[in-house]
Amino acid sequence: MNRYAKFAAALAITCAVGIAMAQVPSSPNPAPASSILPVPAVPVAAVPAAALAPPVGVAHALTADDLATFLDGMVPYMIQRGDVAGGVISVVKDGQLLFARGYGYADLARRTPVSPETTLFRPGSTSKLFTWTAVMQQVEQGKLDLDHDVNEYLDFTIPARDGKPVTLRQLMTHTAGFEDTARGLLPTKPEDVDLERYLKTHIPARIYPPGEIVAYSNYGCGLAGYIVQRVSGERFEDYIRQHILDPLDMHHSSFAMPLPPQLAPLMAKGYKSASDGEPQPFELVDPAPAGALSSSATDMANFMIAQLQGGRFGDTRILKQATAELMHSPQYTAAPGLNGFDLGFYQEDRNGQRIIGHGGDTMVFHSDLHLLLDANVGIFMSFNSAGDAGSVHVIRKAIFQAFLDRYFPKEAPAPATVATAKADAARVAGWYQASRRNDSALRMLYLFGQVNVAAKPDGTLAVSMLTDYAGKPLQWHETGPLHYREVNGKSQLAFVADANGGIRYWATDAEVPVFLFQRVSAARSLGTVGPLLGASVAILLATLLSWFVGGWVRRHYRRPLQLTALQLRTRLLSHLGVLALLVVVLGWLTFIAVTSADESKLLDGSGTGWLYLLYVLGVFGLLGALAVLVHAVRAWMAPRRGRWVLAGETLLALAAIYLAWFIVAFGLVSFNVRF
């Protein structure tokens, strides 16, 4: 069991213990908001997700006292087990702040507790909701049209795809067709933050027809923020402050980078983990509209109240009722019956509740905002470290699911039985890749992120990326044609076919609907490429070893090779070719390992130079493959070459040919650094 799975299993137990404790009436003198309760010694074991929920059908009253009992009995355990420094949660109901609590520390060195009123966290991409709200304000004023070409509002051009332009509606549903871009997203110096410059120099390729495929895009939100800036005549940060933050009394919030002097001392320190304890620098975000907000939990509560009340906060309005209702209306779904997108908010419907929301992550801050529209309830949470093996992602998901199951429980209906389950499982089995990806420069990186859908003998499915809290793959039971439901769970998964019946992609509501998973051809799937790439590299390594050993044996027995001068030259070039091919593959694998361990290498753009070096090596690799092939052909043409020699040269040539195809197919010589 890996570290992530061990933590998730322990967390499931922790949640169960915390919820069990929450059944006890709360103390009249609860512990301070910043206190961390002692964690009992609990063995690491697999616990089903059902352990997180109270008995089905038993709904607790959503009150401040019950929330305090529930969350105070669970969250301190979670963050200590997950090695998270601190966090904050606020809950609103019926237009009022119902609950706000800080947990852990805003500053570990000073042991500064988290204050929900004054401690600032970085909501990351939850910031986008403010950008989308600003867009709807301009739509309301008639300055913007959701379905017009965005080029009408820009001073540069977004190229068309298939003759079709990008619209604001597509930007707000992440269906503009942009490939993912990361370079420069987290710059290291304030002077490097420039919204206009970023957008004009980082235009991503459009890899999908507009309006068809959801693929989350920070660039798209940045573009929308720039459009607001242009049509309003105000700097984006100033516009948000004057038209959203100030009207909502969000006086502990700002998009400014660096923060204004009066807010900077209130910023929580960000950490990789609590045990690491090394505070990270304030994270700069470019484009700012995509994720630059700093805010307190009670300020975020005001924003939730305004959204839940149709744009009204007290006597102030940031949106008209009709505009807010439009913003909260369904606009796109990848598959019928699954959650999709409203305008800017993504749908999270669960437990019979109509839910919209948005999550957000920087390198060290991790947040979620959820609005239960019909219940008039909102919950916001944010944490200031990723924790051990990224445990914060499990923590925030578990908190929300436990919240829903406690206050809005609903039993899922028994799944139907489909007679074609086995045939359909075989039909959809295979390899898939996320629609949110970069094809221009990082195809090899996304190769290793492919997801496998496996058919079980009983017709159920297992999807490699969809696991329970113990890290075990969930099982999926077919409930309708190409429509699946989690066995003993509530989540759904659906496959979408083309007009000829071929599977195009799958989508699920087990995760937020910001991308889907497209089928990969057999030749480019990890299931094929992995073994062939491994075998080819093994052949190269075995060849190098045989050359070394053979050379030593010949020198020892004084038996030089009987080759012509031309053969000796092609043999030398073949040796160099093998080395070049090995360096290319190992170089890319090292690059992927380094950037996966430290994403900042991509986000701050520092990996660009390494990409150019790898591309140059790729050219040498292709030349090396040619040299190997030429030498193999000459070996067959030469007289008196042994059968084992010819077999070895042939095997080596086949490995070189495959690696040459791999270099070209996965863009290892594209010289493209648009990522």
Residue pairs with C-beta under 8 A, 6 or more apart in sequence:
1 9
1 44
1 470
1 471
2 389
2 471
3 388
3 389
4 389
4 390
4 391
4 394
4 471
5 467
5 470
5 471
5 472
6 44
6 471
7 81
7 82
7 387
7 388
7 389
7 391
7 394
8 391
8 394
8 468
8 469
8 470
8 471
9 44
9 45
9 46
9 47
9 469
9 470
9 471
10 42
10 44
10 81
11 78
11 81
11 82
11 391
11 394
11 395
11 398
11 469
12 46
12 47
12 48
12 49
12 51
12 52
12 398
12 469
12 470
13 42
13 43
13 44
13 45
13 47
13 51
14 39
14 42
14 74
14 77
14 78
14 81
15 51
15 52
15 74
15 77
15 78
15 398
15 402
16 47
16 51
16 52
17 40
17 42
17 77
18 73
18 74
18 75
18 77
18 78
19 52
19 53
19 54
19 70
19 73
19 74
19 402
19 406
21 73
21 74
22 69
22 70
22 73
22 74
22 406
24 69
24 73
25 69
26 65
26 66
26 68
26 69
26 72
30 68
30 72
31 37
31 72
32 113
33 101
33 102
33 103
33 113
33 114
33 115
33 116
34 102
34 103
34 104
34 105
34 113
34 114
35 76
36 76
36 79
36 80
36 103
36 104
37 72
37 76
37 77
39 77
39 80
39 81
45 470
46 468
46 469
46 470
46 472
47 469
47 470
48 468
48 469
48 488
49 401
49 468
49 469
49 489
50 488
52 398
52 401
52 402
52 405
52 469
53 401
53 402
53 405
53 406
53 409
54 60
54 405
54 406
54 409
56 409
56 410
56 411
57 409
57 411
58 409
59 406
59 407
59 408
59 409
60 66
60 70
60 406
60 407
62 91
62 93
62 98
62 377
62 407
63 98
64 98
64 99
67 91
67 98
67 99
68 99
68 101
70 402
70 403
70 406
71 89
71 99
71 101
71 399
72 101
74 399
74 402
75 87
75 89
75 101
75 103
75 399
76 103
76 104
78 84
78 395
78 398
78 399
79 85
79 86
79 87
79 103
79 104
79 274
79 383
79 387
79 395
80 274
81 391
82 387
82 388
82 391
82 392
82 394
82 395
83 273
83 274
83 275
83 385
83 387
83 388
83 391
84 104
84 273
84 274
84 383
84 384
84 385
84 386
84 387
84 391
84 392
84 395
85 104
85 105
85 108
85 269
85 271
85 273
85 274
85 383
85 384
85 385
86 102
86 103
86 104
86 105
86 106
86 114
86 268
86 383
86 384
86 385
87 102
87 103
87 104
87 114
87 381
87 382
87 383
87 384
88 100
88 101
88 102
88 103
88 114
88 116
88 119
88 121
88 296
88 297
88 381
88 382
89 99
89 100
89 101
89 103
89 116
89 297
89 379
89 380
89 381
89 399
90 97
90 99
90 100
90 101
90 116
90 297
90 298
90 300
90 301
90 304
90 379
90 380
90 381
91 97
91 98
91 99
91 100
91 301
91 377
91 378
91 379
91 380
92 98
92 301
92 304
92 305
92 308
92 377
92 378
92 379
93 375
93 376
93 377
93 378
94 376
95 305
95 308
95 309
95 376
96 305
97 298
97 301
97 305
100 116
100 117
100 297
100 298
100 301
101 116
102 113
102 114
102 115
102 116
102 119
102 297
103 114
104 113
104 114
104 274
104 384
105 111
105 112
105 113
105 114
105 274
106 112
106 113
106 114
106 115
106 119
106 268
106 269
106 384
107 268
107 269
107 279
108 269
108 271
108 274
108 277
108 279
109 269
109 277
109 279
114 268
115 296
116 296
116 297
116 298
117 252
117 296
117 297
117 298
118 252
118 266
118 296
119 266
119 267
119 268
119 296
119 297
120 252
120 253
120 259
120 263
120 266
120 267
120 268
120 294
120 295
120 296
121 268
121 294
121 295
121 296
121 297
121 365
121 367
121 382
121 383
121 384
122 270
122 283
122 291
122 293
122 294
122 360
122 362
122 364
122 365
122 367
122 382
123 291
123 293
123 295
123 300
123 360
123 365
123 367
123 369
123 382
124 291
124 359
124 360
124 361
124 362
124 365
124 366
124 367
125 218
125 221
125 290
125 291
125 358
125 359
125 360
125 361
126 293
126 300
126 358
126 359
126 360
126 367
126 368
126 369
126 380
127 255
127 289
127 290
127 291
127 292
127 293
127 360
128 221
128 289
128 290
128 291
128 344
128 358
128 360
129 303
129 307
129 344
129 345
129 358
129 369
130 240
130 244
130 255
130 293
130 303
131 221
131 224
131 225
131 228
131 240
131 289
131 290
131 344
132 172
132 221
132 224
132 327
132 343
132 344
132 345
133 244
133 307
133 318
133 319
133 327
133 344
134 225
134 228
134 239
134 240
134 243
134 244
135 144
135 168
135 172
135 224
135 227
135 228
135 344
136 319
136 323
136 324
136 326
136 327
136 343
136 344
137 243
137 318
137 319
137 323
138 144
138 227
138 228
138 231
138 232
139 145
139 146
139 168
139 323
140 319
140 320
140 323
143 231
143 232
144 153
144 168
144 227
144 231
145 168
146 167
146 168
146 169
146 172
146 343
147 167
147 168
147 169
148 167
148 168
149 165
149 166
149 167
150 158
150 165
150 166
150 167
150 168
150 171
150 223
150 227
151 157
151 158
151 165
151 166
153 227
153 230
153 231
154 223
154 226
154 227
154 230
155 230
156 199
156 200
156 203
158 165
158 166
158 203
158 223
159 203
159 206
161 177
161 206
161 208
161 209
161 210
162 209
162 210
164 209
164 210
164 211
165 210
166 176
166 177
166 206
166 210
166 220
166 223
167 176
167 210
168 224
168 227
169 331
169 343
170 176
170 177
170 210
170 211
170 220
171 217
171 220
171 221
171 223
171 224
172 224
172 331
172 341
172 343
172 344
173 214
173 331
173 332
173 340
173 341
173 343
174 214
174 215
174 216
174 217
174 220
174 341
174 514
175 208
175 210
175 211
175 212
175 213
175 214
175 215
175 332
175 341
176 206
176 210
176 217
176 220
177 206
177 207
177 208
177 209
177 210
177 212
177 213
177 215
178 204
178 205
178 206
178 207
178 215
178 217
178 219
178 220
179 204
179 205
179 206
179 207
179 215
179 437
179 438
179 439
179 440
180 204
180 215
180 216
180 217
180 436
180 437
180 438
180 675
181 202
181 204
181 217
181 218
181 219
181 438
181 674
181 675
182 438
182 599
182 602
182 603
182 675
183 202
183 602
183 603
183 605
183 607
183 608
183 673
183 674
183 675
184 192
184 198
184 202
184 286
184 603
184 604
184 605
185 218
185 285
185 286
185 290
185 603
186 283
186 284
186 285
186 286
186 362
186 363
186 600
186 603
186 604
187 193
187 284
187 286
187 604
187 605
188 284
188 604
189 284
190 257
190 258
190 284
192 284
192 286
193 257
193 284
193 285
193 286
193 288
194 286
195 222
195 225
195 226
195 229
195 236
195 286
195 287
195 288
195 289
196 226
198 222
198 286
198 287
199 219
199 222
199 223
199 226
199 287
202 219
202 674
203 219
204 217
204 219
204 440
204 674
205 439
205 440
205 674
207 215
207 439
208 215
208 435
211 332
213 334
213 435
213 505
213 516
213 518
214 332
214 334
214 340
214 341
214 435
214 513
214 514
214 515
214 516
215 435
215 436
215 437
215 515
216 436
216 514
216 515
217 436
218 287
218 290
218 291
219 287
219 290
221 287
221 289
221 290
222 286
222 287
222 288
222 289
222 290
223 287
224 289
225 236
225 287
225 288
225 289
225 290
226 236
226 287
226 289
228 236
228 239
228 289
229 235
229 236
229 239
232 239
234 242
236 255
236 288
236 289
237 254
237 255
237 256
237 288
237 292
240 255
241 254
241 255
243 318
244 250
244 303
244 318
245 251
245 253
245 254
245 299
247 313
247 316
247 317
247 318
248 299
248 302
248 303
248 306
248 313
248 316
248 318
249 299
249 302
249 313
250 295
250 299
250 300
250 302
250 303
251 299
252 263
252 266
252 295
252 296
252 298
252 299
253 293
253 294
253 295
253 296
253 299
253 300
254 260
254 263
254 293
254 294
254 295
255 288
255 289
255 292
255 293
255 294
257 282
257 284
257 285
257 288
257 292
258 264
258 282
259 267
259 282
259 294
263 294
266 296
267 282
267 294
268 365
268 384
269 279
269 280
269 384
270 279
270 280
270 282
270 283
270 362
270 363
270 364
270 365
270 384
270 385
271 277
271 278
271 279
271 280
271 364
271 384
271 385
272 278
272 280
272 364
272 385
272 386
273 385
273 386
273 387
273 388
274 385
274 387
275 388
276 385
280 363
280 364
283 362
283 363
283 364
283 365
284 292
285 291
285 292
285 362
291 360
291 362
297 380
297 382
300 369
300 380
300 382
301 378
301 380
302 313
304 369
304 371
304 378
304 380
305 313
305 378
306 312
306 313
306 318
306 319
307 324
307 328
307 371
307 378
308 371
308 373
308 376
308 377
308 378
309 376
310 319
310 320
310 321
310 324
310 325
311 317
311 318
311 319
311 320
311 321
311 323
311 324
312 321
319 327
326 343
327 342
327 343
327 344
327 345
328 342
328 343
328 345
328 356
328 373
329 342
329 343
330 340
330 341
330 342
330 347
331 340
331 341
331 342
331 343
332 340
332 341
333 339
333 340
333 341
333 347
333 513
334 340
334 494
334 496
334 505
334 507
334 513
334 516
335 483
335 494
335 495
335 496
335 506
335 507
336 494
337 483
337 492
337 494
338 492
338 494
338 507
338 508
338 509
338 513
339 346
339 347
339 348
339 349
339 509
339 512
339 513
340 346
340 347
340 513
341 347
341 513
342 356
344 358
345 356
345 357
345 358
345 371
346 356
346 357
346 358
346 512
346 513
346 514
347 355
347 356
347 513
348 355
348 356
348 357
348 370
348 509
348 512
349 355
349 509
350 401
350 404
350 490
350 509
351 404
351 405
351 408
351 409
351 410
351 490
352 408
352 410
353 372
353 374
353 375
353 404
353 408
354 372
354 373
354 374
355 370
355 371
355 372
355 373
356 370
356 371
356 373
357 368
357 369
357 370
357 371
358 368
358 369
359 366
359 367
359 368
359 369
359 396
359 512
360 366
360 367
360 368
360 369
361 367
363 386
363 599
363 600
363 603
364 384
364 385
364 386
365 382
365 383
365 384
366 382
366 383
366 386
366 392
366 393
366 396
367 380
367 381
367 382
367 383
367 396
368 379
368 380
368 381
368 382
368 396
368 400
369 378
369 379
369 380
370 378
370 379
370 380
370 400
371 377
371 378
372 378
372 408
375 408
377 407
379 400
379 403
381 396
381 399
381 400
383 392
383 395
383 396
385 392
386 392
386 393
387 395
394 469
398 469
412 485
412 489
412 490
415 477
415 479
415 485
416 479
416 480
418 424
418 459
418 478
418 479
418 480
418 481
420 478
420 481
421 458
421 459
421 460
421 477
421 478
422 455
422 457
422 458
422 459
424 459
424 478
424 481
424 482
425 455
425 456
425 459
425 460
425 461
425 478
426 455
427 503
428 453
428 455
428 461
428 482
428 495
428 503
428 506
429 453
429 454
429 455
429 461
430 452
430 453
430 503
430 519
430 520
430 522
430 525
430 527
431 450
431 451
431 452
431 453
431 519
431 520
431 525
431 526
431 527
432 450
432 451
432 452
432 453
432 505
432 506
432 517
432 518
432 519
432 520
433 446
433 447
433 449
433 450
433 451
433 517
433 518
433 520
434 446
434 449
434 451
434 515
434 516
434 517
434 518
435 505
435 515
435 516
435 517
435 518
436 514
436 515
437 446
437 449
438 445
438 446
438 674
438 675
439 446
439 667
440 667
440 670
440 672
440 674
440 675
441 611
441 667
441 670
441 672
441 673
441 674
441 675
442 675
443 666
443 667
444 588
444 592
444 666
444 667
444 668
445 592
445 595
445 596
447 524
447 526
447 529
447 666
448 526
448 592
450 520
450 525
450 526
451 463
451 464
451 465
451 517
452 463
452 464
452 526
452 527
453 461
453 462
453 463
453 464
453 506
454 461
454 462
454 463
454 464
455 461
456 462
456 475
459 478
460 475
460 476
460 477
460 478
460 487
461 475
461 476
461 478
461 484
461 493
462 473
462 474
462 475
462 476
463 473
463 474
463 476
463 493
463 508
464 473
466 473
466 474
466 476
466 491
466 493
466 508
466 510
466 511
467 473
467 474
468 474
474 486
474 487
474 489
474 491
474 510
475 486
475 487
476 484
476 485
476 486
476 487
476 493
477 484
477 485
477 486
477 487
478 484
479 485
482 494
482 495
482 496
482 497
482 503
483 492
483 493
483 494
483 495
484 492
484 493
484 494
485 491
485 492
485 493
486 492
486 493
486 510
491 508
491 509
491 510
492 508
492 509
492 510
493 506
493 507
493 508
493 509
493 510
494 506
494 507
494 508
495 503
495 505
495 506
496 503
496 504
496 505
496 506
496 507
497 503
497 504
498 504
502 519
503 519
504 518
504 519
505 516
505 517
505 518
505 519
506 516
506 517
507 513
507 516
507 517
520 526
522 528
523 529
523 665
524 665
529 662
532 658
533 585
533 658
533 659
533 662
535 655
536 655
536 656
536 658
536 659
536 662
537 582
537 585
539 651
539 652
539 655
540 578
540 581
540 582
540 652
540 655
540 659
541 582
543 578
543 648
543 652
544 578
544 579
544 582
546 648
547 575
553 559
554 560
554 561
561 568
561 571
562 640
563 571
564 638
566 634
567 634
567 635
567 638
570 627
570 630
570 631
570 634
571 631
573 627
573 630
573 631
574 627
574 628
574 630
574 631
574 632
574 652
576 624
576 627
577 623
577 624
577 625
577 626
577 627
577 628
577 656
578 624
578 628
578 652
578 656
579 624
580 617
580 620
580 621
580 623
580 624
581 621
581 624
581 625
581 628
581 656
581 659
583 617
583 620
583 621
584 614
584 617
584 618
584 620
584 621
584 659
584 663
584 668
585 659
587 613
587 614
587 617
588 614
588 668
591 607
591 610
591 611
591 614
594 601
595 601
595 602
595 607
600 606
601 607
602 675
608 673
611 673
611 675
612 671
612 673
614 668
615 668
615 669
615 670
615 671
618 663
618 668
618 669
619 669
621 659
621 660
621 663
621 668
622 660
622 663
622 664
622 669
624 656
625 656
625 657
625 659
625 660
625 663
626 660
628 652
628 653
628 656
629 653
629 656
629 657
631 649
632 649
632 650
632 652
632 653
633 653
635 641
635 645
635 646
635 649
636 646
636 649
636 650
662 668
663 669
